[in-house]
């Protein structure tokens, strides 16, 4: 009974028309086609079609080359206009063009290489024999011959147009990372030795005023000048800017980033006088740069009970009663202090710039 069952049982699932023939055990490629003929991989190309494909691949490589050159030209030229690359106003435009051109460059390279491999390389099977790790001279010679044959089959040596356009497209990609080094700069040089406070104070004094008035940072537009009587409660902290800074147009954001100042009200008897800066406060109101001297984060937290200014990025802590000296954390120097006074109408004014560069210590001397 069991023998009859074995004779009538099907040998396996019925083959679907159009699928490749089953592969024999131990064989990498099918040994026969659907018509029973032996499988013959393609080793020759239709030269007329190959030439057309070659021109298409070369076109993609030229597109990659043009995009790479466009990336570098835009980076050096147009992105530098009006503070472009390093300004905040045109960051979106710069990212769009730089990212788009680099994407097109890699896309052109990828599409060209893909078409090359799929359409121009022959598909002759490669058999790899496995022996001991040590090889004899005959095997090494055979490997060298296979490598030469592989280069010949790929068309790299046979088709100089592809080789030259591939090298042309790859060359700018090798240079592009060097241009990205520019994003590490430009060096601040002397730009951080002074902030917009210096220019604003000079302009105010030229007009016969004791200094430039302080305005509360509203984040979008100028607010009314701040009177000392409006900020007379100990324990408060606000961010202030020089009056007129919002009128700078596209340069305003950059100047605000450097001129941001925290205004703190402390009981006058708790402030420790610093030599040469004894008259820089107004009834306990004291001003410090908001830019942490560690890596430039905003030191925007204030603890009223301890009079500590805290930078939330790396926990650098400064003593507001003692010249903003560092009492904890990685910051290397105090927050620079801004000299304050009151004008005839009771408004808080800055009578000068910060006495030393603001920001991280590695910028401190420009």
C-alpha contacts under 8 A as a table, 3 or more apart, distances in Angstrom:
res1	aa1	res2	aa2	distance
1	X	4	X	5.34
1	X	5	X	6.42
2	X	5	X	5.05
2	X	6	X	6.34
3	X	6	X	5.17
3	X	7	X	6.38
4	X	7	X	5.14
4	X	8	X	6.35
5	X	8	X	5.37
5	X	9	X	5.96
6	X	9	X	5.29
10	X	13	X	7.52
15	X	19	X	7.42
16	X	19	X	5.94
18	X	34	X	7.75
20	X	30	X	7.59
20	X	33	X	7.18
20	X	34	X	7.01
21	X	30	X	6.46
21	X	32	X	6.68
21	X	33	X	6.37
21	X	34	X	6.40
22	X	30	X	6.66
23	X	27	X	6.37
23	X	28	X	7.48
23	X	29	X	6.62
23	X	30	X	4.84
23	X	31	X	7.03
24	X	27	X	5.48
24	X	30	X	7.08
24	X	31	X	7.55
27	X	30	X	7.02
27	X	31	X	7.91
30	X	33	X	7.54
30	X	39	X	6.72
31	X	38	X	5.72
31	X	39	X	5.42
32	X	35	X	7.76
32	X	36	X	5.52
32	X	37	X	5.39
32	X	38	X	4.37
32	X	39	X	4.94
33	X	36	X	5.19
33	X	37	X	5.34
33	X	38	X	6.08
33	X	39	X	5.64
34	X	37	X	7.44
41	X	123	X	6.05
41	X	124	X	5.57
41	X	125	X	7.09
42	X	45	X	7.61
42	X	122	X	6.12
42	X	123	X	5.36
42	X	124	X	6.07
43	X	122	X	5.15
43	X	123	X	6.04
43	X	124	X	5.47
44	X	122	X	6.61
45	X	49	X	7.89
45	X	50	X	6.70
45	X	120	X	7.45
45	X	122	X	7.26
46	X	49	X	5.48
46	X	50	X	6.01
47	X	50	X	4.76
47	X	51	X	6.05
48	X	51	X	5.33
48	X	52	X	6.58
49	X	52	X	5.15
49	X	53	X	6.18
50	X	53	X	5.03
50	X	54	X	5.96
50	X	119	X	7.50
50	X	120	X	6.31
51	X	54	X	4.92
51	X	55	X	6.37
52	X	55	X	5.28
52	X	56	X	6.50
53	X	56	X	5.02
53	X	57	X	6.23
53	X	115	X	7.76
53	X	116	X	7.75
53	X	119	X	7.17
53	X	120	X	7.48
54	X	57	X	5.17
54	X	58	X	6.12
54	X	116	X	7.49
54	X	120	X	7.73
54	X	161	X	7.79
54	X	162	X	6.66
55	X	58	X	4.99
55	X	59	X	6.11
56	X	59	X	5.04
56	X	60	X	6.50
56	X	112	X	7.73
57	X	60	X	5.21
57	X	61	X	6.37
57	X	111	X	7.84
57	X	112	X	4.64
57	X	113	X	7.30
57	X	115	X	6.56
57	X	116	X	6.47
57	X	162	X	7.21
58	X	61	X	5.02
58	X	62	X	6.19
58	X	112	X	7.15
58	X	161	X	7.10
58	X	162	X	5.78
58	X	165	X	5.87
58	X	166	X	7.45
59	X	62	X	5.06
59	X	63	X	6.24
59	X	112	X	7.99
60	X	63	X	4.98
60	X	64	X	6.26
60	X	108	X	4.92
60	X	109	X	6.70
60	X	111	X	6.88
60	X	112	X	5.25
61	X	64	X	5.01
61	X	65	X	6.22
61	X	108	X	5.84
61	X	109	X	5.72
61	X	112	X	6.09
61	X	165	X	5.88
61	X	166	X	5.88
61	X	168	X	7.67
61	X	169	X	5.40
62	X	65	X	4.90
62	X	66	X	6.11
62	X	108	X	7.93
62	X	165	X	6.58
62	X	168	X	7.65
62	X	169	X	6.29
63	X	66	X	5.11
63	X	67	X	6.13
63	X	104	X	7.78
63	X	105	X	6.92
63	X	108	X	5.94
64	X	67	X	5.17
64	X	68	X	6.18
64	X	104	X	6.46
64	X	105	X	3.92
64	X	106	X	6.56
64	X	107	X	7.23
64	X	108	X	4.63
64	X	109	X	5.81
64	X	169	X	5.62
65	X	68	X	5.18
65	X	69	X	6.24
65	X	105	X	6.65
65	X	168	X	6.51
65	X	169	X	4.24
65	X	170	X	7.34
65	X	172	X	6.77
66	X	69	X	5.17
66	X	70	X	5.99
66	X	105	X	7.63
67	X	70	X	4.90
67	X	71	X	6.11
67	X	101	X	5.16
67	X	102	X	6.60
67	X	104	X	6.12
67	X	105	X	5.03
68	X	71	X	5.04
68	X	72	X	6.52
68	X	101	X	6.71
68	X	102	X	6.32
68	X	105	X	5.63
68	X	169	X	7.86
68	X	172	X	5.74
68	X	173	X	6.43
68	X	176	X	7.41
69	X	72	X	5.23
69	X	73	X	6.11
69	X	172	X	6.61
70	X	73	X	5.06
70	X	74	X	5.96
70	X	101	X	6.76
71	X	74	X	5.33
71	X	75	X	6.06
71	X	97	X	7.73
71	X	98	X	5.76
71	X	101	X	5.58
71	X	102	X	6.42
72	X	75	X	5.00
72	X	76	X	6.12
72	X	176	X	6.86
72	X	179	X	7.05
73	X	76	X	5.30
73	X	77	X	5.71
73	X	78	X	7.63
74	X	77	X	5.11
74	X	78	X	5.11
74	X	79	X	5.74
74	X	97	X	7.91
74	X	98	X	7.41
75	X	78	X	6.70
75	X	79	X	5.32
75	X	80	X	7.13
75	X	85	X	7.69
75	X	98	X	7.29
75	X	179	X	7.72
76	X	79	X	6.59
76	X	80	X	6.50
77	X	80	X	5.69
77	X	81	X	7.20
78	X	81	X	5.48
78	X	84	X	7.60
79	X	83	X	7.79
79	X	84	X	4.81
79	X	85	X	5.07
79	X	94	X	6.18
80	X	83	X	5.68
80	X	84	X	4.74
80	X	85	X	5.48
80	X	86	X	7.66
81	X	84	X	5.10
81	X	85	X	7.89
82	X	87	X	7.75
83	X	86	X	5.65
83	X	87	X	4.72
84	X	87	X	5.08
84	X	88	X	7.59
84	X	89	X	7.34
84	X	90	X	5.37
84	X	91	X	6.87
84	X	94	X	7.20
85	X	90	X	7.12
85	X	91	X	6.45
85	X	94	X	6.38
86	X	91	X	7.59
87	X	90	X	6.33
87	X	91	X	6.60
87	X	251	X	7.89
87	X	254	X	7.04
88	X	91	X	5.35
88	X	253	X	6.98
88	X	254	X	7.34
89	X	92	X	7.76
89	X	250	X	6.32
90	X	93	X	5.27
90	X	94	X	6.19
91	X	94	X	5.15
91	X	95	X	6.07
92	X	95	X	5.18
92	X	96	X	6.16
93	X	96	X	5.15
93	X	97	X	6.36
94	X	97	X	5.42
94	X	98	X	5.91
95	X	98	X	5.32
95	X	99	X	5.62
96	X	99	X	5.39
96	X	100	X	5.77
97	X	100	X	5.04
97	X	101	X	5.95
98	X	101	X	5.37
98	X	102	X	6.17
99	X	102	X	5.29
99	X	103	X	5.99
100	X	103	X	5.07
100	X	104	X	6.13
101	X	104	X	5.07
101	X	105	X	6.19
102	X	105	X	5.00
102	X	106	X	6.34
103	X	106	X	5.31
103	X	107	X	5.95
104	X	107	X	4.89
104	X	108	X	5.97
105	X	108	X	5.23
105	X	109	X	6.38
106	X	109	X	5.10
106	X	110	X	6.02
107	X	110	X	5.02
107	X	111	X	5.97
108	X	111	X	5.31
108	X	112	X	5.97
109	X	112	X	5.24
109	X	113	X	6.12
109	X	166	X	7.98
109	X	169	X	7.25
109	X	170	X	7.98
110	X	113	X	5.31
110	X	114	X	6.06
111	X	114	X	5.09
111	X	115	X	6.20
112	X	115	X	5.36
112	X	116	X	6.14
113	X	116	X	4.96
113	X	117	X	6.17
114	X	117	X	5.26
114	X	118	X	6.14
115	X	118	X	5.17
115	X	119	X	5.67
115	X	120	X	7.53
116	X	119	X	5.51
116	X	120	X	5.18
116	X	121	X	6.77
117	X	120	X	5.90
117	X	121	X	5.32
117	X	154	X	7.58
118	X	121	X	6.46
120	X	154	X	6.95
120	X	155	X	7.03
121	X	153	X	5.92
121	X	154	X	4.78
121	X	155	X	6.75
122	X	153	X	5.88
122	X	154	X	7.04
132	X	135	X	7.10
135	X	139	X	6.00
135	X	140	X	6.76
136	X	139	X	5.41
136	X	140	X	6.47
137	X	140	X	5.15
137	X	141	X	6.11
138	X	141	X	5.14
138	X	142	X	6.11
139	X	142	X	4.90
139	X	143	X	6.16
140	X	143	X	5.01
140	X	144	X	6.25
141	X	144	X	5.12
141	X	145	X	6.19
142	X	145	X	5.02
142	X	146	X	6.12
143	X	146	X	4.94
143	X	147	X	6.15
144	X	147	X	5.13
144	X	148	X	6.27
145	X	148	X	5.10
145	X	149	X	6.08
146	X	149	X	4.91
146	X	150	X	5.94
147	X	150	X	4.93
147	X	151	X	6.21
148	X	151	X	5.16
148	X	152	X	6.21
149	X	152	X	4.91
149	X	153	X	6.03
150	X	153	X	4.99
150	X	154	X	6.08
151	X	154	X	5.18
151	X	155	X	6.60
151	X	156	X	6.03
151	X	157	X	6.56
152	X	155	X	5.43
152	X	156	X	6.59
152	X	157	X	5.91
152	X	158	X	6.46
153	X	156	X	7.92
154	X	157	X	7.89
155	X	158	X	4.84
155	X	159	X	5.41
156	X	159	X	5.68
156	X	160	X	6.91
156	X	162	X	7.00
156	X	163	X	5.77
157	X	160	X	6.44
157	X	163	X	7.50
159	X	162	X	5.72
159	X	163	X	6.62
160	X	163	X	4.93
160	X	164	X	5.96
161	X	164	X	5.31
161	X	165	X	6.11
162	X	165	X	5.30
162	X	166	X	5.90
163	X	166	X	5.22
163	X	167	X	6.27
164	X	167	X	5.22
164	X	168	X	6.07
165	X	168	X	4.80
165	X	169	X	6.07
166	X	169	X	5.16
166	X	170	X	6.12
167	X	170	X	5.07
167	X	171	X	6.02
168	X	171	X	5.49
168	X	172	X	7.55
169	X	172	X	6.48
169	X	173	X	7.30
170	X	173	X	5.28
170	X	174	X	6.55
171	X	174	X	5.35
171	X	175	X	6.73
172	X	175	X	5.02
172	X	176	X	5.96
173	X	176	X	5.10
173	X	177	X	7.51
174	X	177	X	6.79
175	X	178	X	5.54
175	X	179	X	7.12
176	X	179	X	5.35
176	X	180	X	6.80
177	X	180	X	5.06
177	X	181	X	6.90
178	X	181	X	5.47
178	X	182	X	7.78
179	X	182	X	5.71
180	X	183	X	5.60
180	X	184	X	7.87
181	X	184	X	5.57
181	X	185	X	7.64
182	X	185	X	5.41
182	X	186	X	6.83
183	X	186	X	7.35
184	X	187	X	7.92
185	X	188	X	7.62
188	X	191	X	5.45
188	X	192	X	6.49
188	X	363	X	7.29
188	X	366	X	5.83
189	X	192	X	7.48
189	X	366	X	4.53
190	X	193	X	5.45
190	X	194	X	7.81
190	X	365	X	7.53
190	X	366	X	4.79
191	X	194	X	6.48
191	X	195	X	7.90
191	X	366	X	6.96
192	X	195	X	6.59
192	X	258	X	7.87
192	X	357	X	5.58
192	X	358	X	6.51
192	X	359	X	7.93
192	X	363	X	7.26
192	X	364	X	7.67
192	X	366	X	6.27
193	X	356	X	6.59
193	X	357	X	4.45
193	X	358	X	7.25
193	X	364	X	7.48
193	X	365	X	6.93
193	X	366	X	6.50
194	X	197	X	7.65
194	X	198	X	6.39
194	X	353	X	6.89
194	X	354	X	7.33
194	X	356	X	7.90
194	X	357	X	6.43
195	X	198	X	5.94
195	X	199	X	7.58
195	X	255	X	7.13
195	X	258	X	6.10
195	X	259	X	5.64
195	X	353	X	6.91
195	X	354	X	7.76
196	X	199	X	5.29
196	X	200	X	6.09
196	X	242	X	7.51
196	X	245	X	7.64
196	X	255	X	6.22
196	X	258	X	7.70
196	X	259	X	6.06
197	X	200	X	5.10
197	X	201	X	5.90
197	X	212	X	7.85
197	X	242	X	6.12
197	X	259	X	6.60
197	X	350	X	7.65
197	X	352	X	6.82
197	X	353	X	5.16
197	X	354	X	7.84
198	X	201	X	5.27
198	X	202	X	6.15
198	X	352	X	6.02
198	X	353	X	4.71
199	X	202	X	5.15
199	X	203	X	6.16
200	X	203	X	5.11
200	X	204	X	6.18
200	X	212	X	5.99
200	X	242	X	6.80
200	X	243	X	7.62
200	X	244	X	7.81
201	X	204	X	5.06
201	X	205	X	6.10
201	X	211	X	5.11
201	X	212	X	5.01
201	X	350	X	6.92
201	X	351	X	6.27
201	X	352	X	5.94
201	X	353	X	7.53
202	X	205	X	5.22
202	X	206	X	6.11
202	X	211	X	7.74
203	X	206	X	5.13
203	X	207	X	6.53
203	X	212	X	7.99
204	X	207	X	5.14
204	X	208	X	6.62
204	X	209	X	5.33
204	X	210	X	7.07
204	X	211	X	5.47
204	X	212	X	5.50
205	X	208	X	4.93
205	X	209	X	4.83
205	X	210	X	5.81
205	X	211	X	5.87
205	X	212	X	7.92
206	X	209	X	7.29
209	X	212	X	7.57
209	X	343	X	7.76
210	X	343	X	6.44
210	X	349	X	7.43
210	X	351	X	6.39
211	X	341	X	7.95
211	X	343	X	7.80
211	X	349	X	5.27
211	X	350	X	5.26
211	X	351	X	4.54
211	X	352	X	7.26
212	X	242	X	6.35
212	X	243	X	6.47
212	X	349	X	5.08
212	X	350	X	5.43
212	X	351	X	6.87
213	X	225	X	6.09
213	X	226	X	7.33
213	X	242	X	6.19
213	X	243	X	5.58
213	X	347	X	6.58
213	X	348	X	5.79
213	X	349	X	4.18
213	X	350	X	6.45
214	X	225	X	5.58
214	X	226	X	5.77
214	X	240	X	6.09
214	X	241	X	5.73
214	X	242	X	5.08
214	X	243	X	5.73
214	X	347	X	7.77
214	X	348	X	5.95
214	X	349	X	5.66
214	X	350	X	7.07
215	X	222	X	6.98
215	X	223	X	5.85
215	X	224	X	6.02
215	X	225	X	4.57
215	X	226	X	5.59
215	X	240	X	5.44
215	X	241	X	5.42
215	X	242	X	6.16
215	X	243	X	5.68
216	X	222	X	7.66
216	X	223	X	6.06
216	X	224	X	7.46
216	X	225	X	7.30
216	X	226	X	6.97
216	X	238	X	7.25
216	X	239	X	6.06
216	X	240	X	4.44
216	X	241	X	6.31
217	X	221	X	7.95
217	X	222	X	7.25
217	X	223	X	7.29
217	X	239	X	5.67
217	X	240	X	5.12
217	X	241	X	6.02
218	X	221	X	6.06
218	X	222	X	6.67
218	X	223	X	6.57
221	X	246	X	6.14
222	X	243	X	7.49
222	X	244	X	7.41
222	X	245	X	7.92
222	X	246	X	6.00
225	X	243	X	7.19
225	X	347	X	6.86
225	X	348	X	7.86
226	X	230	X	6.68
226	X	231	X	7.85
226	X	347	X	5.76
226	X	348	X	6.05
227	X	230	X	5.24
227	X	231	X	7.03
227	X	346	X	5.59
227	X	347	X	4.00
227	X	348	X	5.44
228	X	231	X	5.44
228	X	232	X	6.50
228	X	282	X	7.73
228	X	342	X	7.34
228	X	346	X	6.24
228	X	347	X	5.92
228	X	348	X	5.63
229	X	232	X	5.45
229	X	346	X	7.54
231	X	236	X	7.73
231	X	265	X	7.35
232	X	265	X	6.93
232	X	285	X	7.93
233	X	236	X	6.33
233	X	265	X	6.56
234	X	264	X	7.88
234	X	265	X	4.68
234	X	266	X	5.04
234	X	267	X	6.11
234	X	284	X	7.89
235	X	264	X	6.97
235	X	265	X	5.56
235	X	266	X	6.05
235	X	304	X	5.09
236	X	264	X	5.79
236	X	265	X	5.58
236	X	304	X	7.71
237	X	262	X	6.61
237	X	263	X	5.44
237	X	264	X	4.50
237	X	265	X	6.74
237	X	302	X	7.09
238	X	262	X	5.68
238	X	263	X	5.31
238	X	264	X	6.84
239	X	260	X	6.69
239	X	261	X	5.51
239	X	262	X	4.51
239	X	263	X	6.04
239	X	290	X	7.88
240	X	260	X	6.35
240	X	261	X	5.32
240	X	262	X	6.17
240	X	263	X	6.69
241	X	245	X	7.26
241	X	256	X	7.25
241	X	259	X	6.41
241	X	260	X	5.77
241	X	261	X	6.37
242	X	245	X	5.99
242	X	259	X	7.66
242	X	350	X	7.94
243	X	246	X	7.82
244	X	247	X	5.47
244	X	248	X	7.60
245	X	248	X	5.84
245	X	252	X	6.17
245	X	255	X	7.47
245	X	256	X	7.18
246	X	249	X	6.97
246	X	252	X	5.68
247	X	252	X	7.06
248	X	251	X	5.56
248	X	252	X	4.85
249	X	252	X	5.51
250	X	253	X	6.92
251	X	254	X	5.54
251	X	255	X	6.37
252	X	255	X	5.19
252	X	256	X	5.95
253	X	256	X	5.08
253	X	257	X	6.18
254	X	257	X	5.25
254	X	258	X	6.82
255	X	258	X	5.32
255	X	259	X	6.04
256	X	259	X	5.03
256	X	260	X	5.69
257	X	260	X	5.91
258	X	291	X	7.39
258	X	358	X	7.42
259	X	289	X	7.38
260	X	289	X	6.39
260	X	290	X	5.58
260	X	291	X	7.29
261	X	287	X	6.51
261	X	288	X	5.66
261	X	289	X	4.54
261	X	290	X	4.80
261	X	291	X	7.92
262	X	287	X	5.64
262	X	288	X	5.46
262	X	289	X	6.19
262	X	290	X	5.48
262	X	300	X	7.59
263	X	285	X	6.81
263	X	286	X	5.83
263	X	287	X	4.57
263	X	288	X	6.77
264	X	285	X	5.64
264	X	286	X	5.41
264	X	287	X	6.31
265	X	284	X	5.47
265	X	285	X	4.39
265	X	286	X	6.40
266	X	270	X	7.13
266	X	271	X	7.26
266	X	284	X	4.87
266	X	285	X	6.24
266	X	286	X	7.55
266	X	307	X	7.80
266	X	321	X	7.62
267	X	270	X	5.63
267	X	271	X	7.17
267	X	283	X	7.89
267	X	284	X	5.41
268	X	271	X	5.60
268	X	283	X	6.00
268	X	284	X	4.25
269	X	272	X	7.94
270	X	321	X	6.30
271	X	284	X	7.35
271	X	320	X	7.94
271	X	321	X	4.50
271	X	322	X	6.42
272	X	321	X	5.86
272	X	322	X	5.27
272	X	323	X	7.57
273	X	277	X	7.02
273	X	278	X	5.31
273	X	322	X	7.50
274	X	277	X	5.30
274	X	278	X	5.80
274	X	322	X	7.71
274	X	323	X	6.98
275	X	278	X	6.35
277	X	280	X	5.39
277	X	339	X	7.62
278	X	281	X	7.47
279	X	282	X	7.76
279	X	339	X	7.72
279	X	340	X	7.84
280	X	286	X	7.30
280	X	338	X	7.22
280	X	339	X	4.36
280	X	340	X	4.99
280	X	341	X	6.94
281	X	284	X	6.01
281	X	285	X	5.48
281	X	286	X	5.03
281	X	287	X	7.69
281	X	339	X	6.89
281	X	340	X	5.53
281	X	341	X	6.92
282	X	285	X	5.00
282	X	286	X	6.94
282	X	340	X	6.60
282	X	341	X	6.14
282	X	342	X	7.36
286	X	337	X	7.90
286	X	338	X	7.80
286	X	340	X	7.36
287	X	337	X	5.84
287	X	338	X	5.34
287	X	339	X	7.33
287	X	340	X	7.39
288	X	324	X	7.57
288	X	335	X	6.03
288	X	336	X	5.71
288	X	337	X	4.38
288	X	338	X	5.73
289	X	292	X	7.72
289	X	335	X	5.78
289	X	336	X	5.57
289	X	337	X	6.34
289	X	338	X	7.23
289	X	354	X	7.85
289	X	358	X	6.79
290	X	298	X	5.51
290	X	299	X	5.28
290	X	300	X	6.73
290	X	335	X	7.62
291	X	296	X	5.15
291	X	297	X	5.87
291	X	298	X	5.04
291	X	299	X	6.05
291	X	335	X	7.56
291	X	358	X	6.62
291	X	359	X	5.20
291	X	360	X	7.91
292	X	295	X	6.45
292	X	296	X	4.73
292	X	297	X	5.34
292	X	298	X	5.87
292	X	299	X	5.45
292	X	311	X	6.68
292	X	316	X	7.95
292	X	331	X	7.45
292	X	335	X	6.78
292	X	359	X	5.75
292	X	360	X	6.58
293	X	296	X	5.94
293	X	331	X	5.57
293	X	332	X	6.77
293	X	333	X	6.36
293	X	334	X	7.08
293	X	335	X	6.48
293	X	358	X	7.07
293	X	359	X	4.68
293	X	360	X	3.99
293	X	361	X	5.66
294	X	297	X	7.69
294	X	316	X	7.62
294	X	330	X	6.37
294	X	331	X	4.28
294	X	332	X	6.60
294	X	359	X	7.25
294	X	360	X	4.78
294	X	361	X	6.44
295	X	359	X	7.10
295	X	360	X	4.97
295	X	361	X	7.94
296	X	359	X	5.20
296	X	360	X	5.49
297	X	311	X	6.90
297	X	312	X	7.94
297	X	313	X	6.49
298	X	311	X	6.38
298	X	312	X	7.88
299	X	309	X	6.74
299	X	310	X	5.68
299	X	311	X	4.05
299	X	312	X	6.88
300	X	309	X	7.30
300	X	310	X	6.69
300	X	311	X	6.28
300	X	312	X	7.61
301	X	309	X	5.76
301	X	310	X	5.01
301	X	311	X	6.48
301	X	312	X	7.25
302	X	307	X	6.84
302	X	308	X	5.78
302	X	309	X	4.63
302	X	310	X	6.11
303	X	306	X	5.80
303	X	307	X	5.44
303	X	308	X	5.25
303	X	309	X	6.56
303	X	310	X	7.82
304	X	307	X	5.04
304	X	308	X	7.20
307	X	319	X	6.27
307	X	320	X	5.61
307	X	321	X	6.62
308	X	317	X	6.40
308	X	318	X	5.56
308	X	319	X	4.89
308	X	320	X	5.77
309	X	317	X	5.64
309	X	318	X	4.98
309	X	319	X	6.34
309	X	320	X	6.34
309	X	324	X	7.66
310	X	315	X	6.16
310	X	316	X	5.94
310	X	317	X	4.63
310	X	318	X	6.47
311	X	314	X	6.48
311	X	315	X	5.24
311	X	316	X	5.31
311	X	317	X	6.47
312	X	315	X	5.30
312	X	316	X	7.57
313	X	316	X	7.93
314	X	329	X	6.92
314	X	330	X	7.28
315	X	328	X	7.46
315	X	329	X	5.64
315	X	330	X	7.86
316	X	326	X	7.21
316	X	327	X	7.84
316	X	328	X	5.54
316	X	329	X	3.98
316	X	330	X	5.88
316	X	331	X	5.74
317	X	326	X	5.84
317	X	327	X	5.71
317	X	328	X	4.98
317	X	329	X	6.15
318	X	324	X	4.81
318	X	325	X	5.20
318	X	326	X	4.53
318	X	327	X	5.66
318	X	328	X	7.20
318	X	334	X	6.95
318	X	335	X	7.62
319	X	322	X	5.52
319	X	323	X	6.83
319	X	324	X	4.54
319	X	325	X	5.38
319	X	326	X	6.60
319	X	327	X	6.68
320	X	323	X	6.01
320	X	324	X	4.57
320	X	325	X	7.49
321	X	324	X	6.77
322	X	325	X	6.10
323	X	334	X	6.97
323	X	335	X	7.56
323	X	336	X	7.99
323	X	337	X	7.10
324	X	334	X	5.13
324	X	335	X	5.45
324	X	336	X	7.65
324	X	337	X	7.90
325	X	333	X	6.81
325	X	334	X	4.39
325	X	335	X	7.04
326	X	329	X	7.47
326	X	331	X	6.73
326	X	332	X	7.19
326	X	333	X	6.30
326	X	334	X	5.58
328	X	331	X	7.86
331	X	334	X	7.82
331	X	361	X	7.95
332	X	361	X	6.61
333	X	361	X	7.12
335	X	358	X	7.47
336	X	354	X	5.92
336	X	355	X	6.80
336	X	356	X	6.37
336	X	357	X	7.54
336	X	358	X	6.42
337	X	354	X	5.88
337	X	355	X	7.22
338	X	350	X	6.88
338	X	352	X	7.07
338	X	353	X	6.29
338	X	354	X	5.06
338	X	355	X	7.55
339	X	350	X	5.69
339	X	351	X	5.76
339	X	352	X	6.03
339	X	353	X	7.35
339	X	354	X	7.43
340	X	348	X	6.85
340	X	349	X	5.74
340	X	350	X	4.66
340	X	351	X	5.93
341	X	348	X	5.92
341	X	349	X	5.36
341	X	350	X	6.30
341	X	351	X	6.66
342	X	345	X	7.76
342	X	346	X	5.53
342	X	347	X	5.45
342	X	348	X	4.71
342	X	349	X	5.69
343	X	346	X	5.40
343	X	347	X	5.55
343	X	348	X	6.67
343	X	349	X	6.66
344	X	347	X	7.51
350	X	353	X	7.56
354	X	357	X	7.00
354	X	358	X	7.47
356	X	364	X	7.40
357	X	363	X	7.43
357	X	364	X	5.19
357	X	365	X	6.79
357	X	366	X	7.88
358	X	363	X	7.95
358	X	364	X	6.89
359	X	363	X	6.76
359	X	364	X	7.16
360	X	363	X	5.58
360	X	364	X	6.67
361	X	364	X	4.90
362	X	365	X	7.64
363	X	366	X	5.11
